[in-house]
Amino acid sequence: MAAFFQLFDGLQITATGALRGAGDTRTPMLCHLAGYWAIGLPVGAFLCFHESLGAVGLWMGLSAGLITIGIILLWIWRRKARVFRESAALARAGK
């Protein structure tokens, strides 16, 4: 379970770093806040205690939140990168 978790942790760390490097610190913060507190922890607690999966259920819930965070941040980064490319192309064309 931890190995599966690490794959998506790498995705969200990379996307978060790229957005922070582009000057956007608010979006990753809000995505992490919502992903962990609104998705990861409730799903993990449900699976851990209600479905009696124990620690594996908690890891599954946190992985669900992490997967959601990674996908959203990657989508946001792709949108921002497209805007950066378009503005660079316009700047080159204007010179």
C-alpha positions in Angstrom: 0.0 0.0 0.0 2.8 2.4 0.8 4.5 1.8 -2.6 1.2 2.7 -4.3 1.0 5.8 -2.1 4.5 6.8 -3.2 3.7 6.9 -6.9 1.0 9.6 -6.5 3.0 11.4 -3.8 5.7 11.9 -6.3 3.1 13.3 -8.8 1.7 15.8 -6.4 5.1 16.9 -5.1 6.3 17.6 -8.6 3.1 19.5 -9.6 3.2 21.4 -6.3 6.8 22.4 -6.9 6.1 23.5 -10.5 3.2 25.6 -9.4 5.2 27.2 -6.5 8.1 27.9 -8.9 5.6 29.7 -11.2 4.6 31.8 -8.3 1.3 30.1 -7.4 1.4 29.0 -3.8 -2.3 29.4 -2.9 -3.6 26.7 -5.3 -1.4 23.9 -4.0 -2.3 24.9 -0.4 -6.0 24.9 -1.0 -5.8 21.6 -3.0 -3.9 19.9 -0.2 -6.2 21.3 2.5 -9.3 20.0 0.6 -7.7 16.8 -0.5 -6.5 15.6 2.8 -9.2 17.0 5.1 -12.3 16.7 2.9 -11.4 13.5 1.0 -8.4 11.6 2.5 -9.1 11.7 6.2 -12.9 11.0 6.0 -12.5 8.2 3.5 -9.6 6.8 5.5 -11.5 6.9 8.8 -14.6 5.3 7.2 -12.5 2.5 5.7 -10.4 2.1 8.8 -13.2 2.1 11.5 -16.5 1.4 9.7 -15.3 -1.1 7.2 -12.8 -2.6 9.7 -9.8 -2.4 7.4 -7.5 -1.0 10.0 -4.4 0.8 8.9 -4.8 -0.4 5.3 -8.1 1.4 5.2 -6.5 4.6 6.5 -3.7 4.3 3.8 -6.4 3.8 1.2 -8.2 6.9 2.2 -5.1 9.0 2.3 -4.1 7.6 -1.1 -7.5 8.6 -2.5 -7.0 12.1 -1.3 -3.5 12.1 -2.7 -4.6 10.8 -6.1 -7.2 13.5 -6.3 -4.7 16.2 -5.3 -2.2 15.0 -7.9 -4.6 14.9 -10.7 -6.0 18.4 -10.0 -2.6 20.0 -9.5 -1.4 18.4 -12.8 -4.4 19.7 -14.6 -3.9 23.2 -13.2 -0.2 23.1 -14.1 -1.0 22.1 -17.7 -3.4 25.0 -18.0 -0.8 27.4 -16.6 2.0 26.0 -18.8 -0.2 26.5 -21.9 -0.8 30.2 -20.9 3.0 30.6 -20.4 3.7 29.1 -23.8 1.1 31.3 -25.5 2.4 34.5 -23.9 6.0 33.6 -24.8 4.9 33.0 -28.4 3.1 36.4 -28.5 6.2 38.1 -27.0 8.5 36.6 -29.7 6.0 37.5 -32.5 5.9 41.1 -31.2 9.6 41.7 -31.4 
